Amino acid sequence: MSLLTPSPTAPVRESLTIFVQGLIVEAGIGVYDHEHGRLQTLLIDVSLDLGPAEVHGLADTVNYESVAAACRRIVAEGHVGLVETFAERLALDCLTDPRVLAVTVRVDKPGALEAAAGAGCELRYRR
């Protein structure tokens, strides 16, 4: 094929994923008595699937700060029993943006399990 001949098939954008990785928040979290009344570190990863969206400016995409702000709102609401509950609240908050077709949230609670590098959950929602 010559360089001057156009390709019979143009590339097709399949998906755009926006992510926030390793976001550290201090949260009141845990079901045990010794976990109440104190903050614990959570490491949060979020991936947002925007489908084949084209981005020409900030208004066409999801601002990373909105994910961090959602985490801060959840923390400010008070103690959460389970990391699963935290993850679900965050995922559902992310889905309030109609551009988000799917969301994956991973919440790691370092120190929750003495012999492990991490322990937590990961969940995924799709419209």
Helices and strands as residue ranges (DSSP letters): E 17-27, G 33-35, E 40-49, G 58-60, H 64-76, H 83-94, E 102-108, E 120-126
